[in-house]
Amino acid sequence: NFLSFTATQTNAILITIGAGSKIVLTRLTVALSNTLVVNLTIQIGFGVAVTAVVGGEGGVLRIPDMAPNTVVHVGNVAGIIGVGADNEELRISTGAFAAGEINITVGYYTIES
């Protein structure tokens, strides 16, 4: 699953799921374009309404001060990075930016709760 954002994201849904199911996250890639003019903080986690915080339940990845033209890979599809609770979507929140692009690639499957 590939997603691209060109503006600040707050609790934006990366992967949606319904009641009775869970997301099993197996791979995550975050890439910032070289046209960004600021470093960004990226927060990704499971949540029903808000992005979970790393260190708390449902938090998956936090990259503070990620520089433009940088790529971060987590997982290789063979293992499990995280499992959301029933009906928890995978969400992203970012620092403020007005130019450039964030590209996210997500590997996952779903299971019944």
C-alpha positions in Angstrom: 0.0 0.0 0.0 1.5 3.3 -1.1 0.4 6.8 0.1 1.7 10.2 -0.6 1.2 13.5 1.3 2.0 17.0 0.3 0.8 18.8 3.4 0.8 18.5 7.2 -1.0 15.4 8.5 -2.7 15.1 11.9 -4.1 11.7 12.8 -4.5 10.8 9.1 -5.5 7.3 8.3 -2.9 5.2 6.5 -4.8 1.8 6.7 -8.5 1.6 7.6 -10.1 -1.4 9.3 -13.5 -2.3 10.6 -14.8 -3.7 13.9 -13.9 -7.4 14.3 -10.6 -7.1 12.6 -7.0 -6.1 13.4 -4.1 -4.8 11.2 -0.8 -6.8 11.4 2.0 -4.5 10.3 4.9 -6.2 8.6 6.8 -3.4 6.8 6.9 0.4 6.8 8.9 2.8 4.7 8.9 6.6 5.1 10.6 8.7 2.5 10.9 12.5 2.4 11.4 14.3 -0.9 14.4 16.5 -1.5 12.0 19.5 -2.1 11.1 19.7 1.6 12.6 22.8 3.2 12.3 21.7 6.9 13.1 18.7 8.9 10.0 16.8 10.0 8.9 14.8 13.0 6.9 11.7 11.9 4.7 9.7 14.3 3.0 6.5 13.1 0.8 4.3 15.3 -2.5 2.5 15.7 -5.6 4.3 16.9 -9.3 4.7 16.6 -9.3 8.5 16.5 -5.7 9.7 17.1 -2.2 8.5 16.3 -0.7 6.5 19.2 2.5 7.7 20.7 5.6 5.5 20.6 6.3 4.2 24.1 2.6 3.9 24.7 0.2 1.3 23.6 -0.2 1.2 19.8 2.8 3.4 19.0 4.8 2.0 16.1 7.4 4.6 14.8 8.6 8.1 15.8 11.2 9.8 13.8 12.2 13.2 15.3 13.8 15.8 13.0 13.8 13.6 9.8 15.8 15.4 7.1 14.7 16.0 3.5 15.8 13.4 1.0 15.9 10.7 3.7 14.4 7.2 3.7 13.7 5.0 6.7 12.7 1.3 6.4 11.3 -0.8 9.3 10.6 -4.5 8.8 10.9 -6.8 5.8 7.4 -8.4 5.5 8.7 -11.6 7.0 8.2 -10.5 10.6 5.7 -8.5 12.6 6.3 -4.8 13.6 3.0 -4.4 15.4 -0.6 -5.5 15.7 -3.4 -3.0 16.2 -6.3 -3.7 18.6 -9.8 -4.4 17.3 -11.0 -1.6 14.9 -7.7 0.4 15.3 -6.5 2.1 12.1 -2.9 2.8 11.3 -2.5 6.6 11.5 0.2 9.2 10.9 0.9 12.7 12.3 3.6 14.9 11.0 5.3 18.2 11.8 4.2 21.3 9.8 5.4 21.7 6.2 4.1 23.5 3.2 6.3 22.2 0.4 7.6 18.8 -0.6 6.3 15.3 -0.2 6.1 12.4 2.2 5.8 8.9 0.7 4.7 6.0 2.9 4.8 2.3 1.9 3.0 -0.1 4.2 3.1 -3.9 4.2 0.3 -5.5 6.3 -2.4 -8.1 6.5 -5.5 -8.3 8.5 -6.8 -10.9 11.0 -10.1 -11.4 12.9 -10.2 -10.1 16.4 
